[in-house]
Amino acid sequence: MTEFNPAAWRAFSDAIGSQWVLTTETDRQSYFDHFAQDESLHAPAGAVAPANAEEVRAIVRIANQYRVPLWPISRGKNFGYGGSAPVMQGSVVLDMTRMKAIEVDRENGTVLVEPGVGFFDLYDHLQENDIPLWLSVPGNSWGSVAGNALDRGVGYTSYGDHAAQICGVEVVLPDGDLVRTGMGAMAGSPAWNLHHHGFGPSWDGMFCQSNFGIVTKLGLWLMPEPGAVAGYDFEFDQPDDLGWAIDTLMPLRKSGLIRQAPSIGNWLRSAAVMTRREEWTSNRGPLDESVVTAIRERFHIGWWSVQVRFYGDEEVVDASMRVLDRAFDNKPILSKLPARWKRGDPPEGSPMTGVPVSFPLANSNWHGGRGGHVGYSPVLPPSGDLAMDQFRRTYALYEKYGMDYHASFAMGERSLTNVNQLLYNKDDADMMGRVDGMFRELVADAKAHGYGEYRTHIDYMDLVAESFDFNDHALRRLNVKVKDALDPNGILAPGKSGIWPRGERP
Ligand SMILES: Cc1cc2nc3c(=O)[nH]c(=O)nc-3n(C[C@H](O)[C@H](O)[C@H](O)COP(=O)(O)OP(=O)(O)OC[C@H]3O[C@@H](n4cnc5c(N)ncnc54)[C@H](O)[C@@H]3O)c2cc1C
């Protein structure tokens, strides 16, 4: 762990007030990644919690003076990918949860948020002020609007590619400078959060999954409340239904008729939030088909399930439903449950209509004990055959390592993201001994097919960065050139996305 000059803590206290410099053992542990296989590997030295961008700048200047590595978090709820913990042990967490300003542009459908604004905060703000704009929220929505978008998180409405909705950011650079991107680079521009580009190079994307700057304000487009929402919850009976289901939906996705990313998930994705393994079997090995069938019957779920939704004017939604019905005509679906909401109805209450929820966290109880998971999410072309092949290979690896298959395929406009949550019980030493080997084999298997991860856990950032190897890792060379130019002292999030400052490179 980095040894700190106590003078650095005193300087932080002078800059932001000693009550916002958090160094006790209890403070430290509250920033550990409680889902991590070994929490100690990423233990921070403490945290500092600024109130505004000027205090962030002061912290950055002190960090440069004393060479203190900082790890910025918005709400720090990135569980499955690292929670609030830094890649580099001994870093100081820069906790921006106190920065909670929300500015909504009601007329144009945008919001400018500070990092501490959670999905629940923004939802409440829109409801309380009767603003007819909808969020897109992740399945577990306890995180922050900004942090999730900066990690390229996903939701389930038409605005579900959160990084794609970013429009203009304010950033503190590693040297303490304060920059606004896009049209915001012009002082007082009213178009900052309305137009994706400015003059010259575009920088917004530079601050996603990177360690090039600390975002202190983030502009985001919101969905104007639609006149209606309609769709189906489809259930499919057989593992092999995955392929044709994807090939049926993808043409509608590519044509733009379906504008959200339907995510087809296996039975355990649905079941793990409703029940625990021990209710069904005491066998610690692979689950019997009879157990799987009993769980599916109790909760009326298919081997695979997918929710498809259309948003917009009622006539358009109704016409879209007719096209969807035609596409699934004569297809061997197990069941389809219609879903319908009309403007004026009470909120429908799920992420499909942008309402934040936190019950999916219950899936960490599947195995009992101190539950957790690590995310494995390779991206592949949008073909049913390739998805089936990916499913079979990955399933075989779950079996080899004695783990329960928990996965989904999210349909982007031109790609599939195979989101896996490797659920585990941290109190089961035997199980935990298998997780790391399995994860590494999964990444190697994806790489062998040319598939890279869209996002990864802090334990595996170097491993995943290594797999992006075109022209002898030219991307890494570009990243470190930028890193060295912007952050010569290497104070910002060393190791994030496999980007290390000079002197720290593995
Ligand atoms: C059961 C379960 C289900 C989940 N489902 C989903 C899902 O459907 N979709 C999804 O996307 N996620 C999902 N997650 C993962 C996670 O909970 C969310 O993505 C959550 O929103 C991330 O936490 P956060 O928003 O507080 O971001 P943070 O933890 O604050 O940050 C995320 C990352 O961005 C960086 N960062 C944060 N703020 C800044 C900043 N201001 N400047 C620069 N860098 C910054 C951080 O260093 C970190 O690497 C799920 C998790 C669980 C446990």
The ligand as a MOL file (V3000), in Angstrom:
LIG
                    3D

  0  0  0     0  0            999 V3000
M  V30 BEGIN CTAB
M  V30 COUNTS 53 58 0 0 0
M  V30 BEGIN ATOM
M  V30 1 C -27.9490 -7.1600 -9.1920 0
M  V30 2 C -27.2790 -6.0980 -10.0080 0
M  V30 3 C -27.8190 -5.7160 -11.2220 0
M  V30 4 C -27.1970 -4.7450 -12.0020 0
M  V30 5 N -27.7660 -4.3900 -13.2020 0
M  V30 6 C -27.1740 -3.4580 -13.9700 0
M  V30 7 C -27.7480 -3.0730 -15.2070 0
M  V30 8 O -28.8100 -3.5440 -15.6080 0
M  V30 9 N -27.0870 -2.1340 -15.9530 0
M  V30 10 C -25.9240 -1.5760 -15.5290 0
M  V30 11 O -25.3870 -0.7300 -16.2260 0
M  V30 12 N -25.3680 -1.9280 -14.3560 0
M  V30 13 C -25.9450 -2.8300 -13.5660 0
M  V30 14 N -25.3730 -3.1760 -12.3560 0
M  V30 15 C -24.0390 -2.6210 -11.9940 0
M  V30 16 C -24.0700 -1.3400 -11.1000 0
M  V30 17 O -24.8120 -1.5450 -9.9170 0
M  V30 18 C -24.5850 -0.1040 -11.8300 0
M  V30 19 O -23.9760 0.0590 -13.0760 0
M  V30 20 C -24.3690 1.1810 -10.9960 0
M  V30 21 O -25.1250 2.2200 -11.5610 0
M  V30 22 C -22.8910 1.6140 -10.9360 0
M  V30 23 O -22.6870 2.3880 -9.7960 0
M  V30 24 P -22.6140 3.9850 -9.8340 0
M  V30 25 O -23.6400 4.4780 -10.8010 0
M  V30 26 O -22.7060 4.4780 -8.4360 0
M  V30 27 O -21.2060 4.3010 -10.4840 0
M  V30 28 P -19.8060 4.4610 -9.7210 0
M  V30 29 O -19.5370 3.2260 -8.9470 0
M  V30 30 O -19.7480 5.7510 -8.9880 0
M  V30 31 O -18.8100 4.5780 -10.9490 0
M  V30 32 C -18.7220 3.6490 -11.9880 0
M  V30 33 C -17.3540 3.8050 -12.6700 0
M  V30 34 O -17.2160 5.0990 -13.2540 0
M  V30 35 C -16.1180 5.8190 -12.6690 0
M  V30 36 N -16.6190 7.1570 -12.3210 0
M  V30 37 C -17.6920 7.3780 -11.5320 0
M  V30 38 N -17.9090 8.6920 -11.4280 0
M  V30 39 C -16.9480 9.3130 -12.1290 0
M  V30 40 C -16.6800 10.6730 -12.3770 0
M  V30 41 N -17.4700 11.6290 -11.8780 0
M  V30 42 N -15.6150 10.9920 -13.1470 0
M  V30 43 C -14.8460 10.0010 -13.6810 0
M  V30 44 N -15.0610 8.6790 -13.4740 0
M  V30 45 C -16.1090 8.3520 -12.7150 0
M  V30 46 C -15.7420 5.0560 -11.4110 0
M  V30 47 O -14.3600 5.1490 -11.1470 0
M  V30 48 C -16.1710 3.6390 -11.7320 0
M  V30 49 O -15.1450 2.9770 -12.4470 0
M  V30 50 C -25.9930 -4.1380 -11.5480 0
M  V30 51 C -25.4720 -4.5090 -10.3110 0
M  V30 52 C -26.1080 -5.4590 -9.5390 0
M  V30 53 C -25.5250 -5.7990 -8.2070 0
M  V30 END ATOM
M  V30 BEGIN BOND
M  V30 1 1 1 2
M  V30 2 1 2 3
M  V30 3 2 2 52
M  V30 4 2 3 4
M  V30 5 1 4 5
M  V30 6 1 4 50
M  V30 7 2 5 6
M  V30 8 1 6 7
M  V30 9 1 6 13
M  V30 10 2 7 8
M  V30 11 1 7 9
M  V30 12 1 9 10
M  V30 13 2 10 11
M  V30 14 1 10 12
M  V30 15 2 12 13
M  V30 16 1 13 14
M  V30 17 1 14 15
M  V30 18 1 14 50
M  V30 19 1 15 16
M  V30 20 1 16 17
M  V30 21 1 16 18
M  V30 22 1 18 19
M  V30 23 1 18 20
M  V30 24 1 20 21
M  V30 25 1 20 22
M  V30 26 1 22 23
M  V30 27 1 23 24
M  V30 28 2 24 25
M  V30 29 1 24 26
M  V30 30 1 24 27
M  V30 31 1 27 28
M  V30 32 2 28 29
M  V30 33 1 28 30
M  V30 34 1 28 31
M  V30 35 1 31 32
M  V30 36 1 32 33
M  V30 37 1 33 34
M  V30 38 1 33 48
M  V30 39 1 34 35
M  V30 40 1 35 36
M  V30 41 1 35 46
M  V30 42 1 36 37
M  V30 43 1 36 45
M  V30 44 2 37 38
M  V30 45 1 38 39
M  V30 46 1 39 40
M  V30 47 2 39 45
M  V30 48 1 40 41
M  V30 49 2 40 42
M  V30 50 1 42 43
M  V30 51 2 43 44
M  V30 52 1 44 45
M  V30 53 1 46 47
M  V30 54 1 46 48
M  V30 55 1 48 49
M  V30 56 2 50 51
M  V30 57 1 51 52
M  V30 58 1 52 53
M  V30 END BOND
M  V30 END CTAB
M  END
